[in-house]
Amino acid sequence: MMLAMSNQESLPPLPGMERVILELLVSSGKELFGLELIEASGNRLKRGSIYVTLQRMSKKGLVESREEARPAPEIGIPRRLYKASGFGVRVLRAYEMAQSTFAEVGI
């Protein structure tokens, strides 16, 4: 089975941290906060780089985010919830298929 990308979509690079984040978001099947991703990663993700990585992934179209509604009278910076975008899921699946294919042929 081949994954087709539209003419406007190309397979972007998927560094290790981005792949871990996509795997966690896809496997959870729900939106997660950055700190939840760190906790779920088993120390593969670090607090100092998670939000920079999520922002980069958002610019690539791999993840989507939204601000959590804060009940009044809470103050402070709103938290963001992240989920894999449809494109992000397709990219992850394409990399998984490539890895599987390379493993089958011994590369």
JOBELFEN-V312643 format. One record per backbone hydrogen bond with DSSP energy under -0.5 kcal/mol. NH is the residue of the N-H (numbers start at 1). CO is the residue of the C=O. E is the energy in kcal/mol with one decimal. If there is no record, write none. Layout:
<<NH,CO,E> <NH,CO,E>>
This chain:
<<4,2,-0.6> <9,6,-1.0> <12,10,-0.8> <19,15,-2.3> <20,16,-2.4> <21,17,-2.3> <22,18,-2.6> <23,19,-2.9> <24,20,-2.4> <25,21,-2.7> <26,22,-2.8> <27,23,-2.6> <28,24,-1.9> <29,25,-1.4> <30,25,-0.5> <32,82,-2.4> <37,33,-2.0> <38,34,-2.1> <39,35,-2.2> <40,36,-2.6> <41,37,-1.3> <42,39,-1.1> <43,38,-0.9> <44,41,-0.5> <49,46,-1.4> <50,46,-1.6> <51,47,-0.5> <53,49,-2.3> <54,50,-2.6> <55,51,-2.1> <56,52,-2.2> <57,53,-2.5> <58,54,-2.1> <59,55,-2.0> <60,56,-1.6> <61,57,-0.7> <61,58,-0.8> <62,57,-2.6> <63,57,-0.8> <64,83,-2.9> <66,81,-1.8> <68,79,-3.4> <71,69,-0.5> <74,71,-2.1> <81,66,-3.0> <82,32,-2.8> <83,64,-2.3> <85,62,-2.4> <88,61,-0.5> <89,85,-2.3> <90,86,-2.1> <91,87,-2.6> <92,88,-2.5> <93,89,-2.6> <94,90,-2.3> <95,91,-2.3> <96,92,-2.4> <97,93,-2.5> <98,94,-2.3> <99,95,-2.6> <100,96,-2.3> <101,97,-2.5> <102,98,-2.7> <103,99,-2.2> <104,100,-2.1> <105,101,-1.6> <106,102,-0.5> <106,103,-0.6> <107,102,-3.1>>
